[in-house]
Amino acid sequence: MKRCPKCGIEKPRSEFGRDQRTKTGLLCYCRDCHNLRCRIWGKENRTAKAAMASRYRTARPEHYLWAAAKIRAERWGLPFTIVPADVVIPLVCPVFGTLLARSKRGQLANSPSLDRFVPELGYVPGNIAVISHRANALKFNASLEEHRALVLWMEKVTGKGPTRRRDVLDGWSRLSGCSISAVPF
Ligand SMILES: [Zn+2]
């Protein structure tokens, strides 16, 4: 147990965040008080907060994706059992084959984004992969059947269907700038 000097309440050690710089290895204030202080500081120092987030995203992109997913999982009540090491950012988007960019200015089309294969299963090992922000935004929460129906409809109205394997490879190759022989499927 440890007493928080801010709220004066004695709490279990698990209620205190870690800090390697202190003698106890824990933050001085409890999680509630620390988070409140951080929120107030963030509101009063918006530019500094944005710069800090940008540095974090650049220095530890996998960890950043993991931490952001953890917050979403808590907000939406989704299972969350992945550890930072489960998040692997590939060189290219596995959907479009485009190079994944590491932008300092928030989410771009080719920013890495953590996808849940089956959204309702949450962030659990075997149900996640890093794809581009654009691929994830397009996928959103649609089912495979809905995507198939969408493709069929798009093919019908544009007169460009049915999709052949060659069309898929051509599209992939155009997006990635690679020749078809280099396409890994
Ligand atoms: Zn406290």
Residues whose N, C-alpha, C, O or C-beta is under 5 A from the ligand:
A	BS01	ZN	C4 K6 C7 C30 C33
